[in-house]
Amino acid sequence: SPRHKIKLEPLKLNSRNTDLQCVLPLMPEASARETALSKIDAVNLAQYARTRNALDGRVSRLSPYMTHGITDVPEVISRLISRTRIGWQDKFSFELGWREYFHHVWRIKRDDIWRNQRPLPADGVVDYALELPADIINATTGVAIIDAQVRELYATGYLHNHARMWIACYVVHIRKVDWRAGARWMYGHLLDGDLASNTLSWQWVAGTWTGKPYLFNADNVEKYAPGFDHSGTAIDATYEALDQIARHRPAIREAPQRRASLLPTVPPPWIATSQIAELAREHGFEVLDSCPTKFDGRLLHPWSLRRPAQTLSIGLILPAFHLAFPWNEQRWRFVLKAMRECCDSVWIVSEASNAALESISVAHTLNPHYIEFIEANVALGATAIAAPRAFIDPEKFHRSFSSFWNLASKEEFPQCGD
């Protein structure tokens, strides 16, 4: 790693320092908002560019906070500009551009992001499974990097981008599972699970977006995540051999002796509607089943979790979305904690319950059920606030990121603080 690791020894209490427990106050836990801003301030553009491809590289881990509207791309750029120089040439800007590109595609394609734009590589040769095999879910495939990163996903709710691509490649091209099954599973466990970014990234790896499958092998893993033994596994092959596997071979599973014998406990991928309300109360919310009749303020849904200045705010949760796209308990706790910091109560409402909320404002979102709810209330007089963007969102559809980025970078780099 390019970073020096310092081992911190735990404080050992004895007769001379036991009083420290009484003298040192407990540090208050940082809010989601404070954490997001501190992560922006910790971004080092040069180190990011140099190390970002390695699993232990200097990445920002800002994505959960951007996904849930605790911060956003314009604020990230604005805060960086206040202390450093950043422009189109920076790799960090490039990655922020991918986030906004995926949302450009989503705005135009809507539900089509779930449909193959091109055939799967082995379409007509093999039948792709519609469900994930148990050994992938249980992290017992016998392919060390896959098992390690699935466990990392469950433990932290985060995966490095390379790990996401490796898992997607393994699921689709080696195990011959339809990418949609993998995308839904990963989305439910990621704290930063974003329907546009996650879904379109899986399509990109599957080859159904570009027509070319993304492949990785043991040498690639060794370069960016050294220390795993993949000798004799399906990924211990040349790219030419892996391309043949992707296009012409049935699913490959490691031999039983290679696979782990103990199954880890896996958190459930969803929380029932009644459990959402229970978790909300556990976080100190007053849970409402109907909106106050004279509510004049802001509705904050799970993708707009930043308290507006001097405005009464109520959290909005539509269970219909979360039945279609389930989250695990870890993600719900992350979202409810952030929602609690900017809302005094939470409104858990059925899709059919459209109150006349002409005096409220709400951030626009493309997430299903939420967008229908918002648009129905806008028709009754509510105000929809446009989702913040830093880069262009052209009316003309751009199928490739390079086309989108070439157009965006002809403009002056966004200052965002103006």
C-alpha positions as CSV (number, residue, x, y, z in Angstrom):
1,S,0.0,0.0,0.0
2,P,1.2,3.5,-0.7
3,R,0.0,4.5,2.8
4,H,2.0,3.8,6.0
5,K,0.0,1.7,8.4
6,I,0.5,2.5,12.1
7,K,-0.6,0.0,14.7
8,L,-2.3,1.6,17.7
9,E,-2.1,-0.3,20.9
10,P,-5.1,-0.3,23.1
11,L,-4.9,1.7,26.4
12,K,-4.1,-0.6,29.2
13,L,-5.7,0.5,32.5
14,N,-3.8,0.1,35.7
15,S,-3.8,1.8,39.1
16,R,-2.3,5.0,37.6
17,N,-4.7,5.5,34.7
18,T,-8.1,4.0,35.7
19,D,-9.3,7.5,36.5
20,L,-9.0,8.4,32.8
21,Q,-12.3,6.6,32.2
22,C,-13.9,9.3,34.4
23,V,-11.8,12.2,33.1
24,L,-12.1,11.6,29.3
25,P,-15.6,12.4,27.9
26,L,-17.0,10.2,25.2
27,M,-16.6,11.8,21.8
28,P,-20.0,12.4,20.2
29,E,-20.7,10.4,17.1
30,A,-20.3,12.5,14.0
31,S,-23.5,13.1,12.0
32,A,-23.9,11.7,8.5
33,R,-23.6,15.3,7.2
34,E,-20.4,15.9,9.2
35,T,-18.9,12.6,8.0
36,A,-19.7,13.5,4.4
37,L,-18.0,16.9,4.6
38,S,-14.9,15.4,6.4
39,K,-14.6,12.8,3.6
40,I,-14.7,15.5,1.0
41,D,-12.0,17.4,2.9
42,A,-9.9,14.3,3.0
43,V,-9.8,13.8,-0.8
44,N,-6.3,14.0,-2.2
45,L,-6.6,14.3,-6.0
46,A,-3.1,13.2,-6.7
47,Q,-3.2,10.1,-4.4
48,Y,-6.6,9.2,-5.7
49,A,-5.3,9.2,-9.3
50,R,-2.3,7.2,-8.4
51,T,-3.8,4.5,-6.2
52,R,-7.6,4.4,-6.9
53,N,-7.4,1.0,-8.8
54,A,-6.0,-0.9,-5.8
55,L,-8.4,-2.3,-3.3
56,D,-6.5,-0.5,-0.6
57,G,-6.1,2.7,-2.6
58,R,-6.9,6.2,-1.5
59,V,-10.6,6.3,-2.6
60,S,-13.0,8.7,-1.0
61,R,-15.9,6.4,0.1
62,L,-18.2,9.3,-0.5
63,S,-20.7,7.3,-2.6
64,P,-23.2,6.4,0.2
65,Y,-23.5,10.1,1.1
66,M,-24.0,11.1,-2.5
67,T,-26.5,8.4,-3.2
68,H,-28.7,9.4,-0.3
69,G,-28.4,13.2,-0.9
70,I,-26.4,13.9,2.2
71,T,-24.1,15.7,-0.2
72,D,-24.0,15.8,-4.0
73,V,-21.6,16.3,-6.9
74,P,-21.9,20.1,-7.1
75,E,-21.1,20.4,-3.3
76,V,-18.2,18.0,-3.6
77,I,-16.7,20.0,-6.5
78,S,-17.4,23.3,-4.7
79,R,-15.7,22.2,-1.5
80,L,-12.7,20.9,-3.4
81,I,-12.3,24.1,-5.4
82,S,-12.2,26.0,-2.1
83,R,-8.9,24.3,-1.2
84,T,-7.3,22.8,-4.3
85,R,-7.2,23.0,-8.1
86,I,-9.5,20.6,-9.9
87,G,-10.5,20.3,-13.5
88,W,-11.6,18.1,-16.4
89,Q,-8.2,16.4,-16.4
90,D,-8.5,15.0,-12.8
91,K,-9.5,11.3,-12.5
92,F,-11.7,12.3,-9.6
93,S,-13.7,14.5,-11.8
94,F,-13.9,11.7,-14.4
95,E,-15.5,9.4,-11.8
96,L,-18.0,12.0,-10.7
97,G,-18.9,12.3,-14.3
98,W,-19.8,8.6,-14.5
99,R,-22.3,9.1,-11.7
100,E,-24.0,11.9,-13.6
101,Y,-23.8,10.0,-16.9
102,F,-25.6,7.1,-15.5
103,H,-28.4,9.4,-14.3
104,H,-28.5,11.0,-17.7
105,V,-29.2,7.5,-19.2
106,W,-31.7,6.7,-16.5
107,R,-33.7,9.9,-17.1
108,I,-34.1,9.0,-20.8
109,K,-34.3,5.2,-20.6
110,R,-36.3,4.8,-17.3
111,D,-37.2,1.2,-16.9
112,D,-35.3,0.2,-20.1
113,I,-32.1,0.2,-18.0
114,W,-33.4,-3.2,-16.8
115,R,-33.7,-4.5,-20.3
116,N,-30.8,-5.9,-22.3
117,Q,-29.6,-3.3,-24.8
118,R,-27.6,-6.0,-26.6
119,P,-27.7,-9.9,-26.3
120,L,-25.7,-11.6,-23.5
121,P,-22.4,-13.0,-24.8
122,A,-23.6,-16.7,-24.7
123,D,-27.2,-16.0,-25.6
124,G,-28.5,-18.9,-27.6
125,V,-25.6,-21.1,-26.4
126,V,-26.5,-21.5,-22.7
127,D,-29.5,-20.6,-20.5
128,Y,-28.6,-18.0,-18.0
129,A,-29.9,-18.8,-14.5
130,L,-32.5,-16.4,-13.1
131,E,-31.4,-16.7,-9.4
132,L,-28.0,-16.5,-7.7
133,P,-26.5,-19.9,-6.7
134,A,-26.3,-20.4,-2.9
135,D,-22.5,-20.6,-2.9
136,I,-22.2,-17.1,-4.3
137,I,-24.7,-15.7,-1.7
138,N,-22.9,-17.6,1.1
139,A,-19.4,-16.6,-0.1
140,T,-18.3,-20.3,-0.6
141,T,-17.5,-20.4,-4.3
142,G,-13.9,-21.4,-3.7
143,V,-12.7,-18.4,-5.7
144,A,-10.8,-16.6,-3.0
145,I,-11.3,-13.0,-4.2
146,I,-15.0,-13.5,-4.8
147,D,-15.7,-15.0,-1.4
148,A,-13.6,-12.4,0.4
149,Q,-15.4,-9.5,-1.3
150,V,-18.9,-11.0,-0.8
151,R,-18.0,-11.2,2.9
152,E,-16.7,-7.6,2.7
153,L,-20.0,-6.5,1.2
154,Y,-22.0,-8.0,4.0
155,A,-19.7,-6.7,6.7
156,T,-19.4,-3.1,5.6
157,G,-22.0,-2.4,2.9
158,Y,-19.2,-1.2,0.7
159,L,-17.1,-2.6,-2.2
160,H,-14.3,-1.1,-4.2
161,N,-15.3,-0.6,-7.8
162,H,-12.8,-3.3,-9.0
163,A,-14.4,-5.8,-6.6
164,R,-17.8,-5.0,-7.9
165,M,-16.7,-5.6,-11.5
166,W,-14.9,-8.8,-10.5
167,I,-18.0,-10.2,-8.8
168,A,-20.3,-9.2,-11.7
169,C,-17.9,-10.8,-14.2
170,Y,-17.8,-14.0,-12.2
171,V,-21.6,-14.1,-11.7
172,V,-22.5,-13.5,-15.4
173,H,-19.6,-14.9,-17.5
174,I,-18.3,-17.8,-15.4
175,R,-21.4,-18.9,-13.5
176,K,-23.9,-17.9,-16.3
177,V,-26.4,-16.1,-14.1
178,D,-28.5,-13.3,-15.6
179,W,-27.0,-10.0,-14.6
180,R,-30.3,-8.7,-13.3
181,A,-30.3,-11.3,-10.5
182,G,-26.8,-10.2,-9.4
183,A,-27.6,-6.5,-9.7
184,R,-30.7,-6.7,-7.4
185,W,-28.8,-8.8,-4.9
186,M,-25.8,-6.4,-4.8
187,Y,-28.0,-3.3,-4.7
188,G,-29.8,-4.5,-1.6
189,H,-26.5,-4.8,0.4
190,L,-24.6,-1.7,-0.8
191,L,-25.0,1.4,1.3
192,D,-24.4,3.4,-1.9
193,G,-26.8,1.2,-4.0
194,D,-28.0,3.5,-6.7
195,L,-30.4,2.1,-9.3
196,A,-28.8,3.9,-12.2
197,S,-25.1,3.3,-11.3
198,N,-25.5,-0.2,-10.1
199,T,-27.8,-1.4,-12.8
200,L,-25.9,0.1,-15.7
201,S,-22.6,-1.0,-14.3
202,W,-23.8,-4.6,-14.3
203,Q,-25.1,-4.2,-17.9
204,W,-21.6,-2.8,-18.8
205,V,-19.8,-5.8,-17.3
206,A,-22.3,-8.3,-18.8
207,G,-21.7,-6.8,-22.3
208,T,-25.4,-6.1,-22.8
209,W,-24.6,-2.3,-22.9
210,T,-21.5,-2.2,-25.2
211,G,-21.6,-5.6,-26.8
212,K,-18.2,-6.5,-25.2
213,P,-18.1,-8.4,-21.9
214,Y,-15.8,-7.2,-19.2
215,L,-13.3,-9.9,-18.1
216,F,-10.8,-10.3,-15.3
217,N,-8.3,-13.0,-14.4
218,A,-6.0,-14.0,-11.5
219,D,-3.2,-11.8,-12.8
220,N,-5.5,-8.8,-12.7
221,V,-6.5,-9.6,-9.1
222,E,-2.8,-10.0,-8.1
223,K,-2.0,-6.6,-9.5
224,Y,-4.7,-4.7,-7.5
225,A,-5.4,-7.1,-4.6
226,P,-2.3,-9.2,-4.0
227,G,-2.2,-12.1,-1.6
228,F,-5.0,-14.4,-2.8
229,D,-4.4,-17.9,-4.2
230,H,-6.3,-18.5,-7.4
231,S,-4.2,-21.3,-8.9
232,G,-6.3,-23.9,-10.6
233,T,-9.6,-21.9,-10.4
234,A,-11.7,-20.7,-13.3
235,I,-10.1,-17.2,-13.3
236,D,-6.6,-18.7,-13.5
237,A,-6.7,-18.4,-17.3
238,T,-5.7,-16.1,-20.1
239,Y,-8.1,-13.4,-21.4
240,E,-8.5,-15.4,-24.6
241,A,-9.6,-18.5,-22.7
242,L,-12.0,-16.4,-20.5
243,D,-13.5,-14.8,-23.6
244,Q,-14.3,-18.3,-24.9
245,I,-15.8,-19.2,-21.5
246,A,-17.9,-16.1,-21.6
247,R,-19.2,-16.7,-25.1
248,H,-19.3,-20.5,-25.5
249,R,-19.1,-22.4,-22.3
250,P,-21.7,-23.4,-19.7
251,A,-21.4,-22.5,-16.1
252,I,-18.1,-23.4,-14.3
253,R,-18.2,-24.2,-10.6
254,E,-15.1,-25.1,-8.6
255,A,-14.6,-28.6,-7.3
256,P,-16.2,-29.5,-3.9
257,Q,-12.9,-29.8,-2.2
258,R,-12.0,-26.2,-3.2
259,R,-15.2,-24.7,-1.8
260,A,-15.5,-23.8,1.8
261,S,-17.3,-26.2,4.1
262,L,-18.8,-23.7,6.6
263,L,-21.6,-21.3,5.5
264,P,-21.4,-17.9,7.1
265,T,-24.6,-16.2,8.4
266,V,-25.9,-13.9,5.7
267,P,-28.1,-11.0,6.5
268,P,-31.5,-11.1,4.9
269,P,-31.7,-8.9,1.7
270,W,-34.9,-7.2,2.7
271,I,-36.9,-5.8,5.7
272,A,-40.7,-6.2,5.8
273,T,-42.8,-3.1,5.9
274,S,-43.7,-3.6,9.6
275,Q,-40.0,-3.9,10.4
276,I,-39.3,-0.5,8.7
277,A,-41.7,1.2,11.1
278,E,-40.1,-0.7,14.0
279,L,-36.6,0.4,13.0
280,A,-37.8,4.0,12.5
281,R,-39.2,4.0,16.1
282,E,-35.9,2.5,17.3
283,H,-34.2,5.6,15.8
284,G,-36.4,7.9,17.7
285,F,-39.0,8.7,15.0
286,E,-42.6,9.5,15.5
287,V,-44.1,7.2,12.7
288,L,-47.0,8.7,10.8
289,D,-49.5,6.8,8.7
290,S,-51.0,10.0,7.3
291,C,-49.4,13.4,6.6
292,P,-50.4,16.3,8.8
293,T,-53.3,18.2,7.1
294,K,-51.6,21.6,7.4
295,F,-48.1,20.5,6.8
296,D,-46.1,23.4,5.2
297,G,-42.5,22.3,4.7
298,R,-40.2,19.7,3.0
299,L,-40.6,16.0,2.4
300,L,-37.3,14.3,2.5
301,H,-37.1,10.9,0.9
302,P,-34.2,8.5,1.2
303,W,-32.3,10.2,-1.7
304,S,-32.6,13.8,-0.3
305,L,-31.3,13.5,3.3
306,R,-30.0,17.0,4.0
307,R,-32.0,19.3,6.3
308,P,-33.2,22.5,4.6
309,A,-32.6,25.7,6.5
310,Q,-35.4,26.8,8.8
311,T,-37.9,24.4,7.3
312,L,-40.0,21.8,8.9
313,S,-39.1,18.4,7.4
314,I,-40.9,15.0,7.4
315,G,-39.2,11.8,6.1
316,L,-41.1,10.0,3.4
317,I,-40.9,6.2,2.9
318,L,-42.9,4.4,0.3
319,P,-42.9,0.6,1.1
320,A,-43.9,-0.2,-2.5
321,F,-40.5,0.7,-3.8
322,H,-38.7,-1.2,-1.0
323,L,-40.7,-4.3,-1.7
324,A,-39.6,-4.2,-5.4
325,F,-36.0,-3.2,-4.5
326,P,-35.2,-4.6,-1.0
327,W,-32.5,-3.3,1.4
328,N,-30.9,-5.2,4.1
329,E,-31.0,-4.0,7.8
330,Q,-27.5,-2.4,7.6
331,R,-28.6,-0.1,4.8
332,W,-31.9,0.8,6.5
333,R,-30.0,1.7,9.7
334,F,-27.7,4.0,7.7
335,V,-30.6,5.7,6.0
336,L,-32.8,6.1,9.1
337,K,-29.9,7.5,11.1
338,A,-29.3,10.1,8.4
339,M,-33.0,10.8,8.1
340,R,-33.3,11.2,11.8
341,E,-30.7,13.9,11.7
342,C,-32.8,16.1,9.3
343,C,-36.4,15.0,10.1
344,D,-38.5,15.0,13.2
345,S,-41.0,12.4,12.1
346,V,-41.3,9.8,9.3
347,W,-44.3,9.2,7.1
348,I,-44.6,5.6,5.9
349,V,-47.4,5.7,3.4
350,S,-49.1,3.4,0.9
351,E,-48.7,4.2,-2.8
352,A,-52.4,4.8,-3.1
353,S,-52.5,7.5,-0.4
354,N,-52.0,10.7,-2.4
355,A,-52.8,13.6,0.0
356,A,-53.3,17.1,-1.3
357,L,-49.9,18.5,-0.3
358,E,-49.9,21.7,-2.3
359,S,-47.8,23.6,0.4
360,I,-44.9,21.1,0.5
361,S,-41.7,20.9,-1.5
362,V,-39.8,17.7,-2.3
363,A,-36.6,16.8,-4.2
364,H,-37.2,15.1,-7.5
365,T,-36.0,11.6,-8.0
366,L,-36.2,8.9,-10.7
367,N,-36.7,6.1,-8.2
368,P,-39.9,4.1,-9.1
369,H,-43.0,4.7,-6.9
370,Y,-41.3,7.8,-5.4
371,I,-41.4,9.6,-8.8
372,E,-45.1,8.7,-9.3
373,F,-46.0,9.9,-5.8
374,I,-44.1,13.2,-6.3
375,E,-45.5,13.9,-9.7
376,A,-49.0,13.2,-8.5
377,N,-48.6,15.7,-5.7
378,V,-46.9,18.3,-8.0
379,A,-50.1,18.1,-10.1
380,L,-52.0,19.1,-7.0
381,G,-49.7,22.1,-6.3
382,A,-46.6,20.7,-4.5
383,T,-43.2,21.9,-5.6
384,A,-40.6,19.5,-7.0
385,I,-37.0,20.6,-6.6
386,A,-34.6,19.5,-9.4
387,A,-32.0,17.0,-8.5
388,P,-28.6,18.8,-8.2
389,R,-26.1,18.2,-11.1
390,A,-22.7,19.6,-11.8
391,F,-22.3,18.4,-15.4
392,I,-24.6,18.7,-18.4
393,D,-27.7,16.5,-18.9
394,P,-28.2,16.8,-22.7
395,E,-31.6,16.2,-24.1
396,K,-30.1,14.0,-26.8
397,F,-29.3,10.5,-25.5
398,H,-25.6,9.6,-25.3
399,R,-25.1,5.8,-25.4
400,S,-21.4,6.0,-24.5
401,F,-19.8,7.7,-21.6
402,S,-17.0,9.0,-23.9
403,S,-19.5,10.8,-26.0
404,F,-21.2,12.3,-22.9
405,W,-17.8,13.3,-21.4
406,N,-16.5,14.8,-24.6
407,L,-19.6,17.0,-24.8
408,A,-19.4,18.0,-21.1
409,S,-15.7,18.8,-21.2
410,K,-16.2,21.4,-24.0
411,E,-17.8,23.5,-21.4
412,E,-16.0,25.5,-18.7
413,F,-15.4,23.3,-15.7
414,P,-18.2,23.8,-13.2
415,Q,-17.4,26.1,-10.3
416,C,-20.5,25.1,-8.4
417,G,-19.8,27.6,-5.7
418,D,-21.1,30.6,-7.7
